[in-house]
Amino acid sequence: MTDLSHSAATRTERPSLTEIADVFARYGNFTLGGGSATSAVMHGQIVTGRHWVNDQQFTLCFALGRLTPGTNVLAFCTGIGWVLRGLPGALVALLAASIPCTVIVIAVTALFREWQGNAIAQAAIHGAVAAAVAITAKTSWTIAGPVYRSGARLRVVLIGAAAFGLYVVLGVPAIYVLLGAALVGGFLPVPPP
């Protein structure tokens, strides 16, 4: 990934470790909806807004994060940090994206018993779940959009539909679906842009 790190540095000035910590602490910890929602928000911040990485670098880190065991969003954040500043950037992004939310989860878990009977808290949770579904749909487009171009549309739709069917309908574990899609994608010819 060293080449990716170098190309990110040539697009614009490399962000400082403090800037990386700020973005990953804010958006990695305070975005509701899980890893997909966090990835969509991060795309807006680090690709569209700050131009720290390009779509190809973002998509690579996203895909590699999905293929790693454990918490995918932390693997994704670590990958982006690596692209931006090597090992120090990876460590800063990982810690900034994980420590604050860990503290929040501990506090929320401690309060959970109190919230079980609270109608307002339950309504808030249901609202957050509905928003998370919408954000996840937006994330899908954010990730697939750059690939979904003339000539590649059918490829994206077919692989996406097959992955959905395997995972949702047939119950194939996500890791097998991702690895299978990577293999199929690797062997299908890529249409010229």
N, C-alpha and C positions, 0 to 999 in steps of 0.2 A: 504494500500500500504506500510505499515511499513515493512512487511516481505520482500517485493521487495527491499526496500531501504537497508535493512540489507544484503541481498544476493549480491547486487551490491558492497557494501563496502568490502565483503569478497573476491571478485574476484581480486581486485586490490586496490591500495590506492584510497580513495575518492578524487575527484578533489577539489581544493579550489574554493571558490566562484568567485575569479578573473578568474580562468581557465574556469569556467562555463560561466561567462560573456563574455570572449573573444570568445569562440567557438560559442555561440548563437548570439553574435553581428555580427561576421564575416559571418557565414553561414546562419543565420536566416534572414539577411538583404540584402545580396548581392548575393543570388541565384535567378535567374530568372526562372519563370515558375510556381509560386504559391506554395501552401502548399505541393503538392505531390513531386515536385522537391526539395523543401527544406527538406522534410522528407528523400528522397533518399540520399541527400548530408550529412544530419545529421547521417544517418545510417553508411555511410562510415567513418565519423569522430568519432562517439561515440561508435559504436559497433566494427567495423573492425579495425580502426586505434588506438583508445585510450583504448578500452576494458572497458569503464566505465559502460556499461550495456550489457546484453546478448540479443540475438534475441528475447527471450520470453518477457523480460521486454520492449524492444523497441516496439514489436508488440502490447503488451497490451496498452501502452501509445498511440500508433498510433490509435488503434481501439477506445479507450475511447475518444480521441480527435475528431475522426470522428463522434461520437455519441452525442457530446455536441453541443448545439446551438451556433451560432456566428462563430468567426474565428477559424477554426479547428486547424490550425498550431500553434496558440498561446496556445490553450488548450493542444496540443501535447507537446510543449516546456515546459509548466508549469508542465505537468506530468513527463517528464524526469527530470526536475529540482528537483521535489519532490523525485523521486527515488534516485537521487544522494545525496541530502543534506537536505531533508525535506522541511519545510516551507521557510527557507532562500534560498535554492536552487531553489525552485519554483518561488519565487519572483524575484530573480536575472535573471533566464532564461526568465521569462515573460517580464521583463523590457528591457533586452538586445535584445530580439528578436522583440520588438515592437517600442521602442522609435526612434532608427535611421531610420527605414523604414518609420515611420510616418513623420519625417522631410523630407525625400526624396520625399514622395508622395506629400507633400505640395509644395515643390519646382518644381516638375515635372508638377503638375497641374497648377501652375502659368505660366510655360513655354509652356503649351500645345497649346495655341492659336498661338504662334510663330511657333510651329512644324507642324501644320496642313498643311501648304503649302510647307514645306521643303521636297523635294524628298529624300534626304539622311536620314533624320529622319524617314520617312515612310518606306524606305527600311530596316533600322535598326530594326524597330518594327516588320516588317514581318519576318525578320530573327530570331528575338527573339521568335516569336510565333512558328515558325517551330521547333526551338530547344526545346521549352517548351513541345511540343507534344512528341518529342523523349525522353525527360527527364521523362515525365509522364509515358511512356511505361516502361522505366527502373525502375521507382519507383514501378510499379505494380509487376515487377519481384522481386525486393528487398524485398518487403513485403511478397509476396506469396512464394518465393523460399524456405525458411526454412520449410514451411508447405507442400510444394509440394515434398513429398518424396514417396518412394515405398508404395503402399497401400492407400495413401491419394491423389494421383494424380487425380483420377476420382472425388473424393469429391470436390477438389479445382476447377477443370474444370467445373463441373456441377453448383456449387454455383456461380462461377464467370460468367458463361454464362447466368444463370438465372438472376443474378443481372444486367448484361449488358442489357439483353432484357427488363427487367422491367423498367429500368431507361431510356434507349435510345429509345427503340421502343414504349413502352407503356406510357412513361412519368410519371411513378410513382415517387413521390418525394424521394430524396436521403435518407432522414431520415427513411422513411418506408422501403426502400430497405435494408438499413443497419440493422434495427431492425428485419426485416423478416429473413435476412441471419443469424443474431445472434441466433434467435430462431431455425431455421433449423439446424444450426451448433451445437447448444446445444443438440438437440435431436438425431442427427445422431451419430451412434457409431463411435468412433475414432479408426482406425486400429492400432494395435501395431506397434512400430517402427521397 
